[in-house]
């Protein structure tokens, strides 16, 4: 039997539940994108006023500029979620198609990164070490945001440097290499130290890493963490593989669900338009 459809003029094929669910979800992300843009711009301007310049000569300068990355990520989230909001609210299939296409591209990119990271972890580690170690080490003191990020990572993951060379990576920095006239020559940042903060005074001993590069690995390991952060993060990822995979799967399914909602709404709008034409 065929389902009988109502013939009164108020009937609509467009589901209000689907329509407003897409709108609410994207409105939240639209606000989040605007927040990212605001924070990123504030950090960028603050750094500009502090240093007087911002180096943007190549792609690595852009990728490693955390405030600029926040602005770009916020901009993408802002534009895509805005398209989802307006497309759902105004029942605009063009905006909904753009929105679902963007989500699909994000999903495929995330899957590609996940496959490379989980299936070829050593290859991923080598790529990161080869492409980013020297650049991050060289610009450590020139970019306050990058310096804070590196210090945070070294303290949280109990590592020093980035590559398999570990704490020896800091010999590539103009402030820490042994030929530097700085008092920090042959040293490493305080964030590499095992006990940088005094328990009694609560003050950070910024000199705790001085002269460490002149020590052997065995001697240095008594004062600082000696392994590179990329290797430590890879090992941490392998130990927490099931948890990370579960989170990644949840995010992927959420994206697929939203794409399904957008496509469902598109079909409902097209069906409603065909009814108007007929």
Backbone torsions as a table, in degrees:
resi	resn	phi	psi	omega
1	UNK	NA	142.5	177.7
2	UNK	-86.6	138.0	179.0
3	UNK	-72.0	129.7	-179.8
4	UNK	-80.1	128.1	-179.9
5	UNK	-96.4	144.8	177.6
6	UNK	-63.4	146.9	-177.9
7	UNK	-106.9	-2.2	-178.1
8	UNK	-76.0	156.1	-170.6
9	UNK	-68.2	-19.1	-177.4
10	UNK	-81.6	-9.9	-177.9
11	UNK	-69.5	138.7	178.3
12	UNK	-136.5	139.4	176.0
13	UNK	-76.5	-17.2	-177.1
14	UNK	-77.4	122.3	180.0
15	UNK	-79.1	121.4	177.7
16	UNK	-63.4	-33.1	-180.0
17	UNK	-62.8	-49.1	179.5
18	UNK	-64.7	-44.5	-177.2
19	UNK	-59.0	-50.5	-175.0
20	UNK	-81.0	-22.0	173.6
21	UNK	-67.0	-44.2	176.0
22	UNK	-62.4	-42.4	-179.2
23	UNK	-61.7	-47.3	-176.9
24	UNK	-65.3	-45.1	179.5
25	UNK	-59.5	-44.6	-177.5
26	UNK	-75.7	-27.3	175.7
27	UNK	-65.2	-39.0	177.7
28	UNK	-63.3	-45.4	179.9
29	UNK	-69.9	-30.0	177.0
30	UNK	-64.3	-43.0	176.1
31	UNK	-64.5	-40.2	179.1
32	UNK	-63.8	-41.0	177.3
33	UNK	-62.6	-41.9	177.1
34	UNK	-63.6	-36.9	177.8
35	UNK	-65.2	-42.6	177.6
36	UNK	-61.2	-43.5	178.8
37	UNK	-61.3	-45.5	-179.2
38	UNK	-61.8	-46.8	-179.7
39	UNK	-65.5	-42.6	179.8
40	UNK	-62.7	-43.8	179.0
41	UNK	-64.7	-40.9	178.8
42	UNK	-61.7	-45.3	180.0
43	UNK	-66.0	-38.5	-179.5
44	UNK	-64.9	-47.7	179.9
45	UNK	-65.3	-40.1	179.5
46	UNK	-62.1	-42.0	178.5
47	UNK	-67.2	-37.5	178.4
48	UNK	-61.8	-44.2	179.7
49	UNK	-68.9	-32.4	-178.0
50	UNK	-74.8	-45.8	-175.6
51	UNK	-97.0	-23.0	-179.5
52	UNK	84.6	-4.3	179.1
53	UNK	-161.3	156.1	175.2
54	UNK	-134.6	119.5	-176.2
55	UNK	-83.7	120.8	178.1
56	UNK	-137.5	68.2	-175.4
57	UNK	-94.8	-25.2	-178.5
58	UNK	-147.8	-179.4	-176.1
59	UNK	-63.0	-32.3	-179.8
60	UNK	-68.1	-35.6	177.2
61	UNK	-62.9	-34.6	179.4
62	UNK	-73.8	-46.5	-177.4
63	UNK	-63.1	-37.7	-176.1
64	UNK	-88.6	-0.8	175.3
65	UNK	-89.2	96.5	-170.7
66	UNK	-59.9	-42.0	-178.9
67	UNK	-65.4	-38.4	178.9
68	UNK	-69.6	-37.5	176.9
69	UNK	-63.3	-40.0	177.7
70	UNK	-62.0	-41.3	179.1
71	UNK	-63.7	-44.2	-178.3
72	UNK	-67.6	-44.1	177.7
73	UNK	-62.7	-43.3	177.7
74	UNK	-62.0	-38.5	178.6
75	UNK	-63.6	-42.7	179.1
76	UNK	-64.0	-48.0	179.3
77	UNK	-61.2	-41.0	-178.7
78	UNK	-61.8	-48.0	-176.6
79	UNK	-68.4	-47.0	-176.6
80	UNK	-66.0	-45.5	-179.6
81	UNK	-68.2	-32.1	176.2
82	UNK	-64.2	-40.7	176.6
83	UNK	-62.3	-39.8	178.0
84	UNK	-66.0	-41.1	179.2
85	UNK	-61.8	-55.4	-175.9
86	UNK	-67.9	-40.0	179.8
87	UNK	-60.2	-41.3	179.3
88	UNK	-72.9	-45.1	-175.3
89	UNK	-67.7	-41.3	-177.9
90	UNK	-94.2	0.5	-180.0
91	UNK	55.4	48.5	-178.7
92	UNK	-99.7	110.5	-175.7
93	UNK	-69.9	-29.1	178.9
94	UNK	-63.8	-46.2	178.3
95	UNK	-66.7	-36.5	178.8
96	UNK	-67.7	-36.9	176.8
97	UNK	-65.5	-43.0	176.7
98	UNK	-61.2	-42.7	-179.8
99	UNK	-62.8	-49.9	-178.8
100	UNK	-67.7	-33.1	177.0
101	UNK	-65.7	-43.0	178.2
102	UNK	-61.6	-43.9	178.9
103	UNK	-62.6	-38.9	178.6
104	UNK	-65.4	-40.9	177.9
105	UNK	-63.3	-44.9	177.8
106	UNK	-58.8	-43.7	-178.5
107	UNK	-61.8	-45.0	-179.0
108	UNK	-66.6	-39.2	177.7
109	UNK	-64.5	-42.3	178.7
110	UNK	-63.5	-40.8	178.8
111	UNK	-64.9	-39.2	179.4
112	UNK	-63.7	-44.8	178.9
113	UNK	-64.7	-41.8	-179.3
114	UNK	-64.1	-41.9	-179.6
115	UNK	-64.0	-45.2	179.3
116	UNK	-64.0	-42.5	-177.4
117	UNK	-68.3	-39.9	-176.2
118	UNK	-85.8	-37.3	-176.9
119	UNK	-84.7	-36.4	-178.7
120	UNK	-125.4	64.5	-176.2
121	UNK	-62.7	-38.0	-179.4
122	UNK	-69.2	-34.9	176.5
123	UNK	-65.3	-43.2	177.2
124	UNK	-61.4	-42.6	178.7
125	UNK	-61.1	-45.1	-179.5
126	UNK	-62.7	-41.3	179.4
127	UNK	-62.3	-44.3	-179.4
128	UNK	-66.2	-43.9	-179.8
129	UNK	-62.7	-43.3	-176.3
130	UNK	-68.5	-37.2	-171.9
131	UNK	-94.0	-23.7	-170.9
132	UNK	-121.1	-20.1	-174.6
133	UNK	-57.5	-57.0	-175.7
134	UNK	-61.2	-41.9	-177.0
135	UNK	-65.2	-43.7	-179.6
136	UNK	-66.9	-43.6	-179.9
137	UNK	-63.0	-42.9	-177.5
138	UNK	-64.8	-38.9	-174.1
139	UNK	-97.5	13.0	-175.4
140	UNK	-54.4	-48.0	-176.9
141	UNK	-87.1	-14.3	-176.5
142	UNK	-82.9	-21.9	-177.1
143	UNK	-122.3	106.9	-177.9
144	UNK	-58.3	-38.4	-180.0
145	UNK	-65.3	-44.0	178.7
146	UNK	-65.6	-39.4	178.6
147	UNK	-61.2	-46.1	179.0
148	UNK	-62.7	-39.2	179.9
149	UNK	-65.6	-44.7	179.9
150	UNK	-64.3	-44.0	178.6
151	UNK	-61.0	-42.8	178.6
152	UNK	-61.6	-46.0	-178.9
153	UNK	-63.8	-41.9	-178.5
154	UNK	-67.2	-36.5	179.1
155	UNK	-72.8	-43.2	-176.1
156	UNK	-71.7	-40.2	-177.1
157	UNK	-96.8	0.6	177.6
158	UNK	54.1	59.5	-178.9
159	UNK	-137.7	173.8	-179.2
160	UNK	-149.4	123.5	-173.4
161	UNK	80.2	-173.0	-176.1
162	UNK	-119.0	-46.5	-172.8
163	UNK	-83.6	-173.7	177.9
164	UNK	-67.2	-12.9	176.5
165	UNK	-73.6	-16.4	177.0
166	UNK	63.7	-131.6	-175.0
167	UNK	-63.7	-17.7	178.4
168	UNK	-69.6	-16.5	177.8
169	UNK	-57.5	-30.6	-174.6
170	UNK	-71.3	-6.1	173.4
171	UNK	-68.9	-16.1	-180.0
172	UNK	-86.3	-5.9	179.8
173	UNK	-91.7	137.5	-174.4
174	UNK	-65.7	-20.6	179.6
175	UNK	-88.8	-27.0	-173.6
176	UNK	-107.5	-9.9	179.4
177	UNK	-71.5	157.3	-170.8
178	UNK	-71.7	-11.7	177.9
179	UNK	-94.8	1.4	-178.8
180	UNK	-74.8	143.1	175.6
181	UNK	-76.5	-6.5	-178.3
182	UNK	-68.8	153.8	176.3
183	UNK	-68.4	-12.9	180.0
184	UNK	-89.2	4.4	-177.1
185	UNK	-57.1	141.9	-178.3
186	UNK	64.6	18.9	-179.6
187	UNK	-111.8	-171.2	176.4
188	UNK	-138.5	161.0	178.2
189	UNK	-60.5	152.6	-179.2
190	UNK	-59.6	-24.9	-178.5
191	UNK	-68.9	-10.2	175.8
192	UNK	-82.9	-16.9	-173.0
193	UNK	-73.3	145.3	177.9
194	UNK	-70.2	-38.1	-179.2
195	UNK	-130.2	71.3	-178.3
196	UNK	-77.3	-29.8	-177.0
197	UNK	-101.3	128.1	177.8
198	UNK	-72.7	129.2	-179.1
199	UNK	-66.8	-37.4	-176.2
200	UNK	-73.2	-46.2	-175.9
201	UNK	-95.3	-23.5	-177.4
202	UNK	76.5	8.0	-179.0
203	UNK	-92.5	149.8	179.6
204	UNK	-88.7	128.2	176.5
205	UNK	-88.5	95.5	-176.2
206	UNK	-71.5	-8.7	-179.4
207	UNK	-97.3	4.5	-173.8
208	UNK	-66.1	-19.7	-178.6
209	UNK	-100.8	6.8	-176.6
210	UNK	-66.6	134.1	175.0
211	UNK	74.7	7.3	-175.4
212	UNK	-66.3	-32.3	-177.3
213	UNK	-65.2	-19.1	178.8
214	UNK	-81.9	-8.8	-177.6
215	UNK	-91.6	156.2	173.9
216	UNK	-72.3	167.9	-179.8
217	UNK	-60.0	-41.4	-179.2
218	UNK	-62.7	-42.3	-179.5
219	UNK	-73.7	-40.6	-178.9
220	UNK	-65.7	-32.7	-178.0
221	UNK	-66.4	-12.3	176.2
222	UNK	-82.3	-17.3	-176.7
223	UNK	-114.1	-38.4	-175.1
224	UNK	-132.8	164.1	170.8
225	UNK	-74.3	135.5	-172.8
226	UNK	-107.2	-14.9	-177.7
227	UNK	-85.4	149.3	178.8
228	UNK	-72.4	149.9	-174.7
229	UNK	-67.7	-35.4	-178.5
230	UNK	-63.7	-42.9	178.2
231	UNK	-65.6	-41.0	179.3
232	UNK	-64.4	-43.3	178.9
233	UNK	-64.3	-39.5	177.4
234	UNK	-62.3	-44.0	178.3
235	UNK	-63.9	-41.0	177.5
236	UNK	-62.4	-40.4	179.0
237	UNK	-63.2	-42.2	179.5
238	UNK	-66.0	-34.7	178.6
239	UNK	-71.5	-29.2	-177.8
240	UNK	-112.1	33.3	-173.1
241	UNK	-61.3	-43.6	-176.9
242	UNK	-66.2	-39.8	178.7
243	UNK	-65.0	-46.8	-179.5
244	UNK	-64.3	-41.0	178.8
245	UNK	-63.4	-38.3	178.2
246	UNK	-64.2	-43.8	178.4
247	UNK	-63.8	-44.3	179.5
248	UNK	-62.1	-40.5	178.9
249	UNK	-65.0	-40.4	178.1
250	UNK	-61.7	-43.4	178.6
251	UNK	-64.5	-43.3	-179.2
252	UNK	-63.1	-43.9	179.6
253	UNK	-66.0	-36.1	177.7
254	UNK	-63.5	-42.9	178.4
255	UNK	-63.8	-43.5	179.0
256	UNK	-63.4	-37.4	179.4
257	UNK	-64.7	-42.9	179.9
258	UNK	-67.4	-38.5	175.6
259	UNK	-61.1	-41.7	178.0
260	UNK	-61.5	-42.6	178.2
261	UNK	-61.9	-43.5	-179.3
262	UNK	-63.6	-43.4	178.9
263	UNK	-66.2	-37.6	177.4
264	UNK	-62.8	-44.0	179.3
265	UNK	-65.2	-39.0	176.2
266	UNK	-57.5	-47.3	-179.9
267	UNK	-62.5	-39.6	179.7
268	UNK	-66.3	-39.7	179.3
269	UNK	-65.9	-43.5	178.2
270	UNK	-61.9	-39.4	179.1
271	UNK	-65.8	-39.2	178.4
272	UNK	-66.9	-39.7	178.5
273	UNK	-64.6	-40.7	178.1
274	UNK	-63.4	-33.1	177.7
275	UNK	-67.2	-40.3	178.2
276	UNK	-63.7	-40.3	-179.7
277	UNK	-64.2	-43.2	-178.9
278	UNK	-71.3	NA	NA
